[in-house]
């Protein structure tokens, strides 16, 4: 009886060890994939085109498989990092603020583009629309980007409020396009009279001849503000955070491969950033009633 009991105990112990080993192997496999996503400021196909070369670069720098997967909307980008479903996210300043608040201060911004220290939004309209100033937008149909967009909603709204223009009261209709490229299309097609968006997306469209500036052009450019960053969750091991940050900061415009990654990311180079850089955006969001 005793022998049978001991044999049973040994069998159970062996099973437990095997199960633990399997679980550990599964965990190791799960951690061998580094997951990256971004706010969907442009169409998913464009995101994949822009960020796949960076994912390939990180794969070599980190020595592990890196997967880039687009998400459907801005809130999804926030939730994926807050819930640790991904490891690295390209946030706008406002989505960083939202994620940091949602997580109880557990989002760590690692790097931003040099351009993000003095970012700007532009307001565009058809050149024959008669809209030449922010005040001329009163009574018109206006589009922002995503409601969670820094450059496509929060900061344009903030500057409108500073100019004593209340979007809900002073505009005939407000639309939210969801992405900057869709915002441009809404003005070009005449769905709206004017719109606000990210200055770098506008410049890209102009440089690539995707918009005719004789027909649609900028009539107001905002002052500068801090914007986008690459963020991770604070629960990521410190050595991995340091590796990711070092890889981003090491992108060198003098290296042709790196230069292409930077060009696709609309960056001259990446520099270190910190949470305090986004306090102004948090204050703007609170004053605009968006937090």
MARKEMAR-838834 format. One line per 3 residues: their letters; for each residue z, x, y of N, C-alpha, C. Coordinates in steps of 0.2 Angstrom, whole numbers, plus 2048, in hexadecimal, padded with zeros to 3 digits. Layout:
REM MARKEMAR-838834
a	Z X Y Z X Y Z X Y; ... $
REM end
This chain:
REM MARKEMAR-838834
xxx	800 804 7FA 800 800 800 800 804 806; 805 80A 806 805 80E 80C 7FF 812 80D; 7FC 814 807 7F5 818 808 7F0 813 80B $
xxx	7F0 80D 808 7EB 809 80B 7EC 808 813; 7F2 807 815 7F4 806 81C 7F1 80C 820; 7F3 812 81D 7F1 818 821 7EA 819 821 $
xxx	7E6 817 81C 7DF 817 81C 7DC 813 821; 7DF 80D 821 7DD 808 826 7DE 80A 82D; 7E4 80D 82E 7E6 810 835 7E1 815 837 $
xxx	7DF 81A 832 7DA 81F 834 7D3 81C 835; 7D1 817 832 7CB 814 833 7CB 811 83A; 7D0 80E 83C 7D0 80B 842 7D0 810 848 $
xxx	7D4 815 847 7D4 81B 84C 7CD 81E 84C; 7CA 81F 847 7C3 822 847 7BE 81D 84B; 7BF 817 84A 7BB 812 84D 7BC 812 855 $
xxx	7C3 813 856 7C5 813 85E 7C2 819 861; 7C2 81F 85D 7C0 825 860 7B8 825 861; 7B5 822 85C 7AD 821 85D 7AC 81C 862 $
xxx	7AF 817 863 7AE 812 869 7AF 815 86F; 7B5 819 870 7B6 81D 876 7B1 822 878; 7AE 825 872 7A9 82A 873 7A3 827 876 $
xxx	7A1 821 873 79B 81D 875 79C 81B 87C; 7A2 818 87E 7A3 816 885 7A2 81C 88A; 7A5 821 888 7A4 827 88C 79D 829 88D $
xxx	799 829 887 792 82B 888 78F 826 88C; 790 820 88C 78D 81B 890 78F 81C 897; 795 81E 899 797 81F 8A0 793 825 8A2 $
xxx	793 82B 89E 78F 831 8A0 788 82F 8A2; 785 82B 89D 77E 829 89E 77D 825 8A5; 782 821 8A6 782 81D 8AC 782 821 8B2 $
xxx	786 826 8B2 787 82B 8B8 782 830 8B8; 77D 831 8B3 778 835 8B4 772 833 8B8; 773 82C 8BA 76D 82A 8BE 771 828 8C5 $
xxx	76D 82B 8CA 770 82B 8D1 76B 825 8D4; 76E 820 8D7 76B 81A 8D9 76A 81A 8E1; 764 819 8E3 763 819 8EB 760 812 8ED $
xxx	762 80F 8F2 75E 80A 8F5 75F 80A 8FD; 75B 806 900 75B 806 907 75B 7FE 90A; 75D 7FD 910 75C 7F7 913 754 7F6 913 $
xxx	752 7EF 912 74B 7EE 912 748 7ED 918; 747 7F2 91D 745 7F1 923 73D 7F0 923; 73A 7F2 91E 733 7F1 91D 732 7EF 916 $
xxx	72B 7ED 914 72A 7EA 90E 72C 7EF 908; 72D 7EC 902 730 7F0 8FC 72B 7F5 8FB; 724 7F4 8FB 71F 7F9 8F9 720 7FF 8FE $
xxx	721 7FE 904 722 803 909 728 807 908; 72E 804 906 734 807 905 733 80C 8FF; 730 80A 8FA 72E 80E 8F4 72A 814 8F6 $
xxx	725 813 8FA 721 818 8FD 725 81D 901; 729 81B 905 72D 81F 90A 732 823 906; 736 820 901 73C 823 8FF 73B 826 8F8 $
xxx	736 825 8F4 735 828 8EE 735 830 8EE; 731 833 8F3 731 83A 8F3 738 83D 8F5; 73C 839 8F9 743 83B 8FA 747 83B 8F3 $
xxx	746 835 8EF 74A 835 8E9 748 83A 8E4; 742 83C 8E4 73F 842 8E0 743 849 8E2; 743 849 8E9 747 84F 8EC 74E 84F 8EA $
xxx	751 84A 8EA 759 849 8E8 75A 84B 8E1; 755 849 8DD 755 84A 8D6 756 851 8D4; 752 855 8D8 752 85C 8D7 758 85F 8DA $
xxx	75A 85D 8E0 760 860 8E3 767 85E 8DF; 767 858 8DC 76D 856 8D9 76D 857 8D1; 767 859 8CF 767 85A 8C8 768 854 8C3 $
xxx	766 84F 8C6 767 848 8C2 761 843 8C4; 760 83F 8BF 75B 83A 8C1 75D 835 8C7; 758 834 8CB 759 830 8D1 755 82A 8D1 $
xxx	757 824 8D2 753 81E 8D2 754 81B 8D9; 74E 81A 8DC 74D 816 8E2 74B 80F 8E0; 74F 80A 8E2 74E 803 8E1 74F 7FF 8E7 $
xxx	749 7FC 8EA 74A 7F7 8F0 74E 7F1 8EE; 752 7EF 8F4 755 7E8 8F3 752 7E3 8F7; 754 7DD 8F6 750 7D7 8F9 752 7D6 901 $
xxx	758 7D7 903 75A 7D6 90A 75F 7DB 90C; 761 7DB 912 766 7DF 915 76D 7DE 912; 76F 7D8 911 776 7D7 90E 776 7DA 907 $
xxx	771 7D9 904 771 7DC 8FD 772 7E4 8FD; 76F 7E7 902 770 7EE 903 778 7F0 904; 77B 7EC 908 782 7EC 909 786 7EB 903 $
xxx	785 7E6 8FF 789 7E4 8F9 788 7E9 8F4; 782 7EC 8F3 781 7F1 8ED 785 7F7 8EE; 786 7F9 8F4 78A 7FF 8F5 792 7FE 8F5 $
xxx	794 7F8 8F8 79B 7F6 8F8 79D 7F5 8F1; 799 7F2 8ED 79A 7F1 8E6 798 7F7 8E1; 796 7FC 8E4 795 802 8E0 78F 801 8DB $
xxx	78A 7FD 8DD 785 7FC 8D8 77F 802 8D9; 780 805 8DF 77C 80A 8E1 780 810 8E4; 77D 816 8E4 781 81C 8E6 780 81E 8ED $
xxx	779 81C 8F0 777 81F 8F7 773 819 8FA; 775 818 900 771 812 904 76F 815 90A; 769 813 90C 766 814 913 768 80E 917 $
xxx	76D 80E 91B 76F 809 91F 76D 809 926; 76C 804 92A 76C 803 931 773 804 933; 774 805 93A 77B 806 93C 77F 800 93B $
xxx	77C 7FA 93C 780 7F4 93B 781 7F2 934; 77D 7F4 92F 77E 7F2 928 783 7F7 926; 784 7FD 929 789 802 927 790 7FF 92A $
xxx	790 7FC 930 796 7F9 932 798 7F4 92E; 793 7EF 92C 795 7EA 927 798 7EC 921; 794 7F1 91E 797 7F4 917 79E 7F7 918 $
xxx	79F 7FA 91D 7A5 7FE 91E 7AB 7F9 91F; 7AA 7F3 922 7AF 7EE 923 7B0 7EA 91C; 7AA 7E9 919 7AB 7E5 913 7AE 7E9 90D $
xxx	7AE 7F0 90E 7B1 7F4 909 7B8 7F6 90B; 7BA 7F4 910 7C1 7F7 913 7C1 7FE 915; 7BB 800 918 7BB 807 91B 7B9 80C 915 $
xxx	7B6 80A 910 7B4 80F 90A 7AD 811 90A; 7A9 810 910 7A2 813 910 7A2 819 914; 79F 81E 911 79F 825 914 798 826 917 $
xxx	796 827 91D 790 829 920 78F 830 91F; 78A 832 91C 789 83A 91A 784 83D 91F; 77E 83A 921 779 83D 925 775 838 929 $
xxx	773 839 92E 76E 835 932 769 839 935; 763 836 937 75E 83A 93A 760 83C 940; 75D 842 943 75E 844 94A 75D 83E 94F $
xxx	757 83A 94D 755 835 951 75A 82F 952; 75F 82F 94D 764 829 94D 76A 82A 951; 76A 830 955 76F 831 95A 76D 82E 960 $
xxx	767 82C 961 764 829 967 75F 824 966; 760 81F 961 75B 81B 95F 75A 815 964; 754 812 963 752 80D 968 74F 807 965 $
xxx	74F 801 968 74B 7FB 966 746 7FA 96B; 741 7F6 969 73C 7F4 96E 73B 7ED 96D; 739 7EA 973 737 7E3 973 72F 7E3 974 $
xxx	72C 7DF 970 725 7DF 971 722 7D8 972; 71C 7D7 975 719 7D0 976 712 7D2 977; 70E 7CC 977 707 7CD 978 706 7CF 97F $
xxx	701 7D3 981 700 7D6 988 6FE 7D0 98C; 6FB 7CB 98A 6F9 7C5 98E 6FE 7BF 98E; 704 7C1 98C 709 7BB 98B 70D 7BA 992 $
xxx	70C 7BE 996 710 7BE 99D 717 7C0 99C; 719 7C3 996 720 7C5 995 720 7CC 997; 723 7CE 99C 724 7D5 99F 72B 7D7 99F $
xxx	730 7D3 99F 737 7D5 99F 73B 7D0 99A; 741 7D2 999 746 7CE 994 746 7C7 997; 747 7C6 99E 748 7C0 9A0 742 7BB 99F $
xxx	73C 7BE 99F 736 7BA 99D 736 7B7 996; 73A 7B9 992 73B 7B7 98B 73E 7B0 98B; 741 7AE 990 745 7A7 991 740 7A2 98F $
xxx	742 79D 98B 73D 797 989 738 799 984; 738 79F 981 733 7A1 97D 735 7A1 976; 731 7A2 971 732 7A3 96A 733 7AA 968 $
xxx	739 7AC 966 73A 7B3 965 73C 7B5 95E; 73A 7BB 95B 73C 7BD 955 740 7C3 955; 746 7C3 951 749 7CA 94F 747 7CC 948 $
xxx	74A 7D1 946 748 7D3 93F 74D 7D0 93A; 751 7D3 936 756 7D0 932 75C 7CF 936; 760 7CA 935 766 7C9 939 76B 7CF 938 $
xxx	76B 7D3 933 76F 7D9 932 76C 7DF 935; 766 7DF 938 763 7E5 93A 766 7E7 941; 767 7EE 941 76A 7F1 947 764 7F0 94D $
xxx	75F 7F3 94B 759 7F4 950 755 7EE 951; 755 7EA 94C 751 7E4 94D 755 7DD 94F; 75C 7DE 94F 760 7D8 951 766 7DA 956 $
xxx	76B 7DD 952 771 7DF 956 770 7E2 95D; 76D 7E7 95D 76C 7EB 964 768 7E7 969; 762 7E4 967 75E 7E0 96B 762 7DA 96E $
xxx	766 7D7 969 76A 7D1 96C 76F 7D4 971; 772 7D9 96F 777 7DC 974 775 7DD 97B; 76E 7E0 97B 76C 7E2 982 769 7DB 985 $
xxx	767 7D6 981 766 7D0 984 76C 7CD 987; 771 7CD 984 778 7CA 986 77A 7CE 98D; 779 7D4 98D 77A 7D8 993 776 7D6 999 $
xxx	770 7D4 997 76B 7D1 99C 76C 7CA 99E; 772 7C7 99C 774 7C0 99D 76F 7BB 99A; 76C 7BD 994 768 7B9 990 76B 7B7 989 $
xxx	76C 7B1 988 76F 7AE 982 76A 7AC 97E; 768 7AF 978 763 7AE 974 763 7A6 972; 769 7A4 970 769 79D 96D 768 798 972 $
xxx	769 799 979 768 795 97E 762 796 982; 760 79C 982 75A 79D 987 753 79E 983; 753 79E 97D 74D 79F 979 74B 798 976 $
xxx	745 796 976 743 790 973 744 790 96B; 743 796 968 744 796 961 745 79D 95F; 74A 79E 95A 74B 7A5 958 749 7A6 951 $
xxx	745 7AA 94F 743 7AC 948 746 7B2 946; 747 7B3 93F 749 7B9 93C 744 7BB 937; 740 7C1 938 73B 7C2 934 73D 7C6 92E $
xxx	743 7C9 92E 745 7CC 928 743 7D4 927; 73E 7D6 92B 73C 7DD 92B 738 7DF 931; 738 7E5 933 734 7E7 939 72D 7E6 939 $
xxx	72A 7E7 933 722 7E6 933 721 7DF 933; 725 7DB 931 724 7D3 931 725 7D1 938; 729 7D4 93C 72B 7D3 943 724 7D4 947 $
xxx	721 7DA 946 71B 7DB 94A 716 7D6 948; 715 7D5 942 710 7D0 940 711 7C9 943; 717 7C7 944 719 7C0 947 717 7C0 94E $
xxx	717 7C6 952 714 7C6 959 70C 7C6 959; 70A 7CA 954 702 7CB 954 6FF 7C4 952; 702 7C1 94E 6FF 7BA 94B 701 7B4 950 $
xxx	705 7B6 955 707 7B0 95A 70C 7AB 957; 70F 7AD 952 715 7A9 94F 71A 7A8 954; 71C 7AE 958 721 7AE 95D 71E 7B2 963 $
xxx	721 7B1 969 71F 7B4 96F 721 7BB 970; 727 7BD 96D 729 7C3 96E 72E 7C5 969; 730 7CC 968 734 7CD 962 737 7D4 964 $
xxx	73C 7D6 960 740 7DC 960 740 7E0 95A; 73F 7E6 95A 73F 7EA 954 741 7F2 955; 741 7F5 950 742 7FD 94F 73C 800 953 $
xxx	73E 805 957 739 809 95B 735 80D 956; 738 810 951 734 814 94D 72F 811 948; 731 80B 946 72C 807 943 726 805 947 $
xxx	728 803 94E 722 801 952 71E 807 953; 721 80D 954 71D 813 955 718 815 94F; 71B 814 949 717 815 943 711 810 943 $
xxx	712 80A 945 70C 805 945 707 807 94A; 709 809 950 705 80B 955 701 812 953; 705 817 950 701 81D 94E 6FC 81C 948 $
xxx	6FE 817 944 6F9 816 93E 6F4 811 940; 6F4 80F 946 6EF 80A 949 6EF 803 945; 6F5 801 944 6F6 7FB 940 6F8 7F5 945 $
xxx	6F8 7F7 94C 6F9 7F2 951 6F5 7F4 957; 6F2 7EF 95A 6EE 7F1 960 6F2 7F0 966; 6F4 7F5 96A 6F9 7F5 96F 6F6 7F2 975 $
xxx	6EF 7F1 975 6EC 7ED 97B 6ED 7E5 97A; 6EF 7E3 974 6F1 7DC 973 6F8 7DB 972; 6FC 7E0 96F 703 7DF 96E 706 7E6 970 $
xxx	70B 7E6 975 70E 7EC 977 716 7EB 979; 719 7F0 97A 720 7F1 97C 721 7EF 983; 726 7EA 985 727 7E9 98C 72E 7EB 98E $
xxx	732 7EC 989 739 7EF 98A 73C 7F3 984; 73F 7F9 986 742 7FD 982 749 7FE 983; 74D 7FD 97E 755 7FD 97F 757 805 981 $
xxx	75D 805 984 760 80C 984 762 80E 97D; 764 814 97C 765 817 975 76C 815 972; 76C 816 96C 772 814 968 772 818 961 $
xxx	778 818 95E 778 81B 957 775 816 952; 771 819 94D 76F 814 948 76F 816 941; 76A 816 93D 76A 817 936 76E 81D 933 $
xxx	770 81C 92D 773 822 929 772 821 922; 773 827 91E 774 826 917 77B 826 915; 77D 821 911 785 820 910 786 820 908 $
xxx	78C 822 907 78E 821 900 795 81E 900; 798 81C 8FA 79E 819 8F9 7A3 81E 8F9; 7A9 81D 8FC 7AF 822 8FC 7B1 824 8F5 $
xxx	7B0 820 8F0 7B2 821 8E9 7AD 826 8E6; 7A8 828 8E9 7A4 82D 8E6 7A7 834 8E6; 7A8 838 8E1 7AB 83E 8E1 7A9 842 8E7 $
xxx	7AE 846 8EA 7AD 84A 8F0 7A7 84F 8EF; 7A7 852 8E9 7A2 857 8E8 79B 854 8E8; 79A 84E 8E5 794 84B 8E5 792 849 8EC $
xxx	797 846 8F0 795 845 8F7 793 84B 8FB; 796 851 8F9 794 857 8FD 78D 859 8FB; 78B 858 8F4 785 85A 8F2 77F 856 8F5 $
xxx	780 84F 8F5 77B 84B 8F8 77A 84C 900; 780 84D 903 780 84F 90A 77C 855 90B; 77D 85A 907 77A 861 908 773 860 907 $
xxx	771 85C 902 76A 85B 900 766 858 906; 769 853 909 766 850 90F 765 855 915; 76B 858 916 76B 85D 91C 766 863 91B $
xxx	764 864 915 760 86A 913 759 869 914; 757 862 915 750 861 916 74D 865 91C; 748 869 91B 746 86D 920 73F 86C 922 $
xxx	73E 86A 929 737 868 92B 732 86E 92A; 734 874 929 730 87A 928 72D 87B 921; 731 877 91C 72E 877 915 72A 871 915 $
xxx	723 872 913 71E 86C 912 721 866 90E; 724 867 909 726 862 904 72C 85E 908; 730 861 90B 736 85E 90F 733 85B 915 $
xxx	72E 85E 918 72B 85B 91E 728 854 91D; 725 853 917 722 84D 915 727 848 914; 72D 849 911 732 845 910 735 843 917 $
xxx	736 847 91B 739 846 922 734 841 926; 72D 843 925 728 83F 928 728 837 926; 729 837 91F 729 830 91C 730 82C 91F $
xxx	735 830 920 73B 82D 922 73C 82C 92A; 736 82E 92D 736 82E 934 73B 832 937; 73C 838 935 742 83D 937 73F 844 938 $
xxx	742 847 93D 741 84E 93F 745 852 93A; 74B 850 939 750 853 934 756 84E 934; 75A 850 92F 761 84C 92E 766 850 930 $
xxx	76B 84D 933 771 851 936 777 84D 933; 77D 850 934 783 84D 931 785 847 936; 788 842 933 78B 83D 938 792 83B 936 $
xxx	795 836 939 79C 834 938 79D 82D 93A; 7A2 82A 937 7A3 822 938 7A4 821 940; 7A7 825 943 7A9 824 94B 7A2 823 94F $
xxx	79C 825 94C 796 824 950 794 81D 950; 797 819 94B 795 812 94B 79A 80D 94E; 79F 810 951 7A4 80B 954 7A1 807 95A $
xxx	79C 80A 95D 799 807 963 795 801 960; 791 802 95A 78E 7FC 957 792 7F7 955; 798 7F9 952 79D 7F4 950 79F 7EF 956 $
xxx	7A1 7F3 95C 7A3 7EF 962 79D 7EB 964; 797 7ED 964 791 7E9 966 791 7E3 962; 792 7E4 95B 791 7DE 956 796 7D9 958 $
xxx	79C 7DB 959 7A2 7D7 95A 7A1 7D3 961; 79E 7D6 966 79D 7D3 96C 797 7CE 96C; 793 7CF 967 78D 7CB 967 78E 7C5 962 $
xxx	795 7C5 95F 797 7C0 95A 794 7C1 954; 792 7C7 952 78E 7C8 94B 793 7CA 946; 79A 7CC 948 79F 7CE 943 7A5 7C9 944 $
REM end
